[in-house]
């Protein structure tokens, strides 16, 4: 019998998504090649760039991204529906993959997003790859939503953090899920994320940072704690983890994958993008731990 059609569901997890690079590398090394990829948020970023043939460039960029360098790509703004416009990051992705259309990729690909007006889960399977990727990781409040086909789209983690169901719908016989949040509930490193943003922000013109200046007010409102009460940023990040954890458990219980790859990343915060080397290695380690299950599933389904 022919080998089963393999679908890989790359889950959400913000900076923890660098582990997806290690997962894809190790699967390739084991001769396990996907017939389709579905990605949510950072999963869509890595999956889309992988299919565009630019995973090497993404990995090099990630490994050389320090805390301070990260802020070169975060364009703060005081208006609109987000803290960061995202134009600089969008430009980096567009420069990396060019004008590639999803239809031109070597295998089917879907970027999972959420429609802002209705809360519907939207699968972007056609059109400009960069736009689809950017919409899938548009975390509410942090990144601006993306307009595609007259719909405002935001992070797919709000509706389907690990898109196993999408792989099934697109015809996958063997679904491999990469769950970046399997061990993180109640263990999120929010304090590290807050310190990362506060301590490594780029220098500003202090002549405009009067106590009542908009930038100063925004900084205090976003990061400062009221006694033991968490900051606004801490509430946002913890809320995202709760949503991802609860939704992942529910969705995966109703439509479980054949094999789950679960990198152990509880000790890493959502914005520790500078820890790429460690996370990529843990992605490879997670595949190593799952190899017996992968080999058994391939044997059964073949």
Order of alpha helices (4+ residues) and beta strands (2+ residues): beta-alpha-beta-alpha-alpha-alpha-beta-alpha-beta-beta-alpha-beta-beta-beta-alpha-beta-alpha-alpha-alpha-beta-alpha
